[in-house]
Amino acid sequence: MIDSHCHVDDSDFDADREAVIARARAAGVSRFLAIGSGDGPPDLEAGIRLAERYSDFVATVGVHPHKASVADAETFSRLPGLCQHPKVVALGEIGLDYHYDFAPRDTQHDVFVRQMDVAREAGLPIIIHSREAWDDTFSLLEKHWPAGLGGIFHCFSGGVDEMRRAVSLGFSLGFGGVLTYPKATNVHEAAREAPAEKLLLETDCPYLAPVPFRGKRNEPAYVQHTAARLAELRGVTLSEIDQLTTANFARLFPRAALKGTA
Ligand SMILES: [Zn+2]
């Protein structure tokens, strides 16, 4: 199984990071995508540090929309070089967050678009964070993100309509703990209807733990609970979901397999 979106760098894991990773491996997690947003610029290497330390980690680099206001000229001059790191497989998470609006929306747009430019130049997929900002996210992607390079709508929390729009733009869908929440019926429906080749699993840990750990600290081992719910929704076995999502990840990030062996 693959945790396609985790924040194992988070200080929530400082006391027991090694044990958390060991538990995930014991639970069958064979690959971790460490999201490199960290606490924001000037540090851009939160994911890279993990990927350099653990052979089964690959990483992203990128400025989270919450931190768009602190991205400066130095950030944009360093990102292209970091994309060349042998274990960096995507740019992210990038996008728009209108729930918190920690950065002015104009700034969020600008930083999102500029990072799409960096990703396009590097030939890397992008990891999208979009919260209460569907229309603007889609219209910026339509304008600035060429078909073919793809990426992931992480922590997918839309319904069938948003799923279809994301898929039509070439995106895969990262399903996390929200899928296990009984009231998330729109997300259940999207997960049932989505094309099989677009399904991915993630935790977004330490946030959004799946049932039965909802409200507690999330960790990569819990991805199995989301996998089980996805299998149930689609009427297939857990092992089929495991194989499918693992193959989907490998196809989206062809460099991840090679890089993971470093
Ligand atoms: Zn995240």
Boltz pocket constraint, residues with backbone or C-beta under 6 A from the ligand:
constraints:
  - pocket:
      binder: B
      contacts: [[A, 5], [A, 7], [A, 35], [A, 93], [A, 204]]
      max_distance: 6.0
